[in-house]
Amino acid sequence: MTMKAGSGSAHRLSKHFWKKLCILCEKGQKCERASHLSWGLAYDDDITLTTWNGTIFGPIDTAYDNRIYSLVIVTGPSYPDVLPEVRFTAGINMNCVEPDGQVKPTWGVLGNWKREYTIETVLDALRREMCSPNNRHLAQPDTAPPAGNS
């Protein structure tokens, strides 16, 4: 089955994989991971299931506690055989994240990508990485809007 996006690009998805992605989308939107993670399509009309939004709720007793992190996940035409691009939309300080928010493709699950991995796998691994000794106490950027001059 070939699905075409409005831009003329095409993804080649088997019926089985299409169904698997739809189930994954529904699971993410229902937030079935004890409310620590959620994910869903960024655009309702994205029939290629290419651009996803993800959310990670910062783990308790870490520098990420009481924070909600948004991510954009882009799957290319060779997904799931090729890893997705993952980027935080706001500042975060983690050893596996570039200053521009891009998760390093050499990190953990992305660096050891397997076809069986899903968006949930990536988000869950990032949340666990927040709890690692290398990251749990890293100072985080202030994401509040700058105060106006009085």
C-alpha positions in Angstrom: 0.0 0.0 0.0 1.5 3.4 -1.0 0.2 6.5 0.9 1.0 9.9 -0.7 1.3 13.1 1.2 0.2 16.4 -0.3 3.9 17.3 -1.0 4.2 14.4 -3.5 6.4 12.3 -1.2 5.4 8.7 -0.6 5.8 6.2 2.2 5.5 2.5 1.5 3.6 0.9 4.4 2.4 -2.7 4.6 -1.2 -3.2 5.8 0.2 -4.9 8.9 2.5 -2.0 9.7 -0.2 0.6 8.9 -2.4 -1.1 11.5 0.4 -1.3 14.0 1.1 2.5 13.7 -2.6 3.3 14.1 -2.7 1.2 17.3 0.4 3.0 18.5 -1.2 6.3 17.8 -4.4 5.4 19.7 -2.4 4.0 22.6 -0.3 7.2 22.9 -3.3 9.5 22.7 -5.0 7.5 25.5 -1.8 8.0 27.6 -1.7 4.3 28.7 1.8 4.6 30.2 0.7 5.7 33.7 0.5 9.3 32.5 4.3 9.7 32.2 4.3 9.8 28.4 2.0 10.6 25.6 2.3 10.8 21.8 0.1 11.4 18.8 0.1 12.6 15.2 1.0 16.3 14.8 -1.4 16.8 11.9 -4.8 15.1 11.7 -4.5 14.8 7.9 -1.0 13.2 8.0 -2.0 9.9 6.2 1.7 8.9 6.0 2.0 9.0 9.8 5.2 11.0 9.5 5.2 13.8 12.0 4.4 13.0 15.7 4.3 15.0 18.9 5.5 13.5 22.1 5.2 14.5 25.7 7.4 13.4 28.7 6.4 14.4 32.2 9.6 14.9 34.2 10.5 12.2 36.7 10.0 13.0 40.4 13.1 13.9 42.4 15.2 14.9 39.4 16.0 18.2 37.8 13.2 17.5 35.4 10.5 17.2 38.2 7.4 19.5 37.7 8.2 20.0 34.0 6.5 18.9 30.9 8.7 18.3 27.8 7.4 18.4 24.3 9.1 16.7 21.4 8.7 16.4 17.7 9.4 12.9 16.2 9.7 12.6 12.4 9.7 9.2 10.8 11.2 9.0 7.3 10.1 6.9 4.3 12.2 4.0 5.5 10.8 3.9 9.1 10.8 1.6 11.0 13.9 0.2 9.3 15.6 3.6 9.9 15.4 5.5 13.2 13.2 8.6 13.5 14.5 12.1 14.1 13.7 13.2 17.6 13.9 16.8 18.9 12.8 18.6 22.1 10.9 21.8 21.3 12.2 23.8 24.3 15.4 23.9 26.2 16.6 20.9 28.1 20.0 19.9 29.5 20.7 16.2 28.9 23.9 14.5 27.8 22.1 12.9 24.9 20.6 16.2 23.5 22.3 18.8 21.3 21.9 22.5 22.2 19.3 22.8 19.5 17.1 20.1 21.1 18.0 17.3 18.7 18.5 14.0 20.4 21.8 12.6 19.3 21.3 9.8 16.8 24.2 7.9 18.4 22.5 7.8 21.8 21.0 4.7 23.4 18.0 3.4 21.6 18.6 5.6 18.5 22.2 4.5 18.3 21.2 0.8 18.5 18.0 1.1 16.5 15.9 -2.0 15.9 12.9 -2.3 13.6 10.8 -3.4 16.6 11.4 -0.1 18.5 8.5 2.4 18.5 7.9 6.0 19.4 6.9 4.8 22.8 10.3 3.0 23.1 12.1 6.2 22.4 10.1 8.4 24.8 10.3 5.8 27.6 14.1 5.5 27.1 14.5 9.3 27.2 12.5 9.5 30.4 14.7 6.8 32.0 17.7 8.7 30.8 16.5 11.7 32.8 16.8 9.5 35.9 20.4 8.4 35.1 23.2 9.6 37.4 24.7 11.5 34.5 21.5 13.6 34.0 19.3 13.6 37.1 20.9 16.7 38.7 21.9 18.7 35.7 20.7 22.4 35.9 17.9 23.0 33.5 17.4 26.2 31.4 14.7 28.6 32.6 11.8 28.1 30.2 9.7 30.8 31.7 9.1 33.9 29.5 11.5 36.7 30.3 10.2 39.2 32.9 9.2 42.6 31.6 11.1 45.7 32.6 9.2 47.8 35.1 
